[in-house]
Amino acid sequence: MCGQREGRGDLRLGAAIVEIFDEGFTWDSRFWRTLSALILRPGLLTADFIAGRRARYVPPFRLYLIISFLTFLTMSVGSQIDTFTAEVNGESAPLITIDTGEETVSADNGNTVQIGIADEGSPQWLKDLEARMESNASRLDGESSSFIEELLNYLPQLMFLMLPLFALVIQLLYLFSGYHYLQHLVFGLNFHSFAYIMYLLGQALALFTQSLDGIILLALLLYLPLSLRRVYGSSLAGALTKSVAITLIYGFLLVMGFAFISMVALALM
């Protein structure tokens, strides 16, 4: 019929509702299928993605965004609850210390602040930055809640920027594997998604017991070599060796990243 939309002219309200809910349930089933594969079968999502079997799962980047959003939201809410509890109980925040190996920032309840990022021969902009950080640290007066809140604002961006570095570490360790960088990046997205889920699980279990922390840590330690074996076909010894190397290198990069955003948070308070 003239003017009628092709293929949709006979769509009734009931059929439209069925279609909407059908699409919703399809996405829902994809999400839970993806989540179960991510948790129970290390490396499967990445291996299937590389093999082209992608339709059954939520795309890795979208999965990362969903899980990371929930993770950092939980961190923020938890930080606010801890701060409120400390204020109600009349507790003071601990001494603030940031150590990057070369620079140290410390502030105690006596307003003693030392920041070692500039000396007499440093450029003026670095001296000004040091003075600003000293002033901000002094204003904390032993209360680190505002500093932690500012720090949490930068944490999602930091972790997102760390993903390419994680993928680069994987690429260097599997330089002659035949896999390209974007495939390593998918591996990194899925691994970080699993790590965030373990954090959320730990926070949920902490409401009832602390006795399962060791199991969650063990799961994190085992997940990486198992994923490497499935995705890259590494031997058990090779997967364990590369897992240790990844943990050490990426751990160092994380420490440097946290130190950097700590300095930024203090400077911009």
C-alpha positions in Angstrom: 0.0 0.0 0.0 1.3 3.5 -0.9 2.9 5.3 2.0 3.1 2.2 4.2 6.4 1.3 5.8 7.9 -1.8 4.1 7.7 -4.9 6.2 6.1 -3.1 9.3 2.7 -2.0 8.0 0.8 -4.9 9.7 2.6 -4.7 13.1 0.0 -4.7 15.8 0.4 -3.4 19.3 0.5 -6.9 20.8 3.1 -8.0 18.3 5.2 -4.9 19.0 5.1 -5.6 22.7 6.2 -9.2 22.1 9.0 -8.1 19.9 10.2 -5.5 22.4 10.2 -8.0 25.3 11.8 -10.7 23.1 14.7 -8.4 22.3 15.0 -7.5 26.0 15.1 -11.2 27.0 17.6 -11.9 24.2 20.0 -9.3 25.5 19.4 -10.5 29.1 20.2 -14.1 28.1 23.3 -12.8 26.3 24.5 -10.9 29.4 24.1 -13.8 31.8 25.7 -16.2 29.3 28.6 -13.8 28.9 28.9 -13.4 32.7 28.9 -17.1 33.4 31.5 -17.7 30.7 33.7 -14.9 32.0 33.6 -16.2 35.6 33.6 -20.0 35.1 35.6 -20.5 31.9 38.7 -18.3 32.0 39.8 -17.1 28.6 36.7 -18.4 26.7 35.3 -15.0 25.8 38.5 -13.9 24.3 39.1 -17.2 22.5 35.6 -17.1 21.0 36.0 -13.4 20.1 39.2 -14.2 18.2 37.6 -17.2 16.5 34.7 -15.0 15.4 32.1 -16.6 17.7 30.8 -13.2 19.0 27.0 -13.1 18.5 26.3 -15.1 21.7 28.0 -12.7 24.0 27.9 -9.1 25.1 30.8 -7.2 23.3 33.9 -7.0 25.5 34.0 -3.2 25.6 30.4 -2.9 26.6 30.8 -5.6 29.2 33.8 -3.7 30.6 31.8 -0.4 30.8 28.9 -2.0 32.6 31.0 -3.9 35.2 33.5 -1.0 35.7 30.6 1.4 36.2 29.2 -0.8 39.0 32.6 -1.3 40.5 33.5 2.4 40.8 30.0 3.3 41.9 30.4 0.7 44.7 33.8 2.2 45.7 32.4 5.7 45.8 29.4 4.7 47.9 31.6 2.7 50.2 34.0 5.6 50.7 31.2 7.9 51.6 29.7 5.4 54.1 33.2 4.9 55.7 33.6 8.7 55.9 30.2 9.1 57.5 30.8 6.3 60.0 34.2 7.8 61.0 32.6 11.2 61.5 29.8 9.8 63.6 32.3 7.8 65.7 34.6 10.9 66.1 37.5 9.2 64.4 40.1 11.1 62.5 41.5 10.0 59.1 45.0 8.5 59.0 48.2 10.2 58.0 48.3 10.9 54.3 51.4 9.6 52.6 52.2 9.4 48.9 55.5 7.9 47.9 56.5 7.6 44.3 60.1 6.6 44.9 61.3 10.2 44.2 58.6 12.4 45.5 57.0 12.2 49.0 53.9 13.9 50.2 53.0 13.7 53.9 50.5 15.5 56.1 49.8 14.8 59.7 47.4 16.4 62.2 50.0 19.0 63.1 49.9 20.4 59.6 53.5 19.4 58.9 53.7 19.0 55.1 56.8 18.0 53.1 56.7 17.5 49.3 60.0 16.6 47.6 59.3 17.3 43.9 61.2 20.6 43.6 64.5 22.1 44.8 66.3 25.4 44.4 67.3 24.6 40.8 63.8 23.5 39.7 61.7 25.6 37.3 59.2 28.0 38.8 56.2 26.1 37.6 57.3 23.1 39.6 57.9 25.2 42.7 54.5 26.7 42.3 53.0 23.2 42.0 54.8 22.0 45.1 53.6 25.1 47.0 50.0 24.4 46.0 50.2 20.8 47.0 51.7 21.7 50.3 48.8 24.2 50.9 46.2 21.6 50.0 47.7 18.9 52.1 47.8 21.4 55.1 44.1 22.2 54.6 43.3 18.5 55.1 44.2 18.8 58.7 44.4 15.1 59.2 41.0 14.5 57.4 41.7 12.5 54.2 38.1 12.0 53.2 38.1 14.9 50.7 41.4 13.7 49.3 40.1 10.1 48.9 36.9 11.4 47.2 39.0 13.4 44.7 41.2 10.4 44.1 38.2 8.2 43.3 37.1 10.7 40.7 40.2 10.0 38.7 40.4 6.2 39.3 38.0 5.1 36.5 40.0 7.2 34.0 43.2 5.8 35.2 42.1 2.2 34.9 40.8 2.9 31.4 44.1 4.3 30.4 45.9 1.3 32.0 44.1 -1.1 29.6 46.3 -0.3 26.6 49.4 -0.7 28.8 48.2 -4.1 30.0 47.6 -5.1 26.4 51.1 -3.9 25.5 52.6 -6.1 28.2 50.8 -9.1 26.8 52.0 -8.3 23.3 55.6 -8.0 24.4 55.4 -11.4 26.1 53.7 -13.0 23.1 55.6 -11.0 20.5 55.9 -14.0 18.1 52.5 -15.6 18.8 50.8 -14.2 15.6 48.2 -12.4 17.6 47.8 -8.6 17.0 47.4 -5.8 19.5 43.6 -5.5 19.4 43.3 -9.1 20.3 45.5 -8.6 23.3 43.3 -5.6 24.2 40.2 -7.8 24.2 42.0 -10.1 26.5 42.8 -7.2 28.8 39.1 -6.0 28.8 37.9 -9.4 29.8 40.5 -9.9 32.4 39.8 -6.5 34.0 36.1 -7.2 33.9 36.7 -10.5 35.9 38.9 -8.6 38.4 36.1 -6.0 39.0 33.6 -8.8 39.5 35.8 -10.4 42.1 36.0 -7.0 43.8 32.2 -6.7 43.8 31.9 -10.2 45.1 34.3 -9.5 47.8 32.4 -6.4 48.9 29.1 -8.4 48.9 30.6 -11.3 50.9 32.2 -8.8 53.4 28.7 -7.9 54.6 28.5 -11.5 56.0 32.0 -12.8 56.5 35.7 -12.0 55.9 36.8 -15.7 55.7 36.4 -15.9 52.0 38.9 -13.2 51.1 41.7 -15.8 50.5 39.5 -17.7 48.1 38.8 -14.6 46.0 42.5 -13.7 45.9 43.3 -17.3 44.9 40.7 -17.1 42.1 42.4 -13.9 40.8 45.8 -15.5 40.9 44.6 -18.7 39.0 42.5 -16.9 36.5 45.3 -15.2 34.6 47.4 -18.4 33.8 44.2 -20.4 32.9 43.2 -17.6 30.6 46.6 -17.5 28.9 46.5 -21.3 28.4 43.1 -21.2 26.7 43.7 -18.1 24.5 47.3 -18.4 23.6 47.8 -22.2 23.9 50.6 -21.7 26.4 52.0 -24.7 28.3 51.3 -24.8 32.0 54.9 -23.7 32.9 54.8 -21.0 30.2 51.4 -19.7 31.4 52.6 -19.5 35.0 55.9 -17.8 34.1 54.2 -15.2 31.9 51.5 -14.7 34.6 54.2 -13.8 37.1 55.9 -11.5 34.6 52.5 -9.8 33.8 51.7 -9.4 37.5 55.1 -7.8 38.3 55.2 -5.5 35.3 51.6 -4.4 35.4 51.7 -4.1 39.2 54.6 -1.7 38.9 52.7 0.3 36.2 49.6 0.4 38.5 51.6 1.7 41.4 53.1 4.5 39.3 49.6 5.3 37.9 48.1 5.5 41.4 51.0 7.7 42.5 50.4 10.0 39.6 46.7 10.5 40.1 47.4 11.0 43.9 49.6 13.9 43.0 47.1 15.2 40.5 44.2 14.9 43.1 46.2 16.8 45.7 47.2 19.5 43.3 43.6 20.1 42.0 41.8 20.0 45.3 
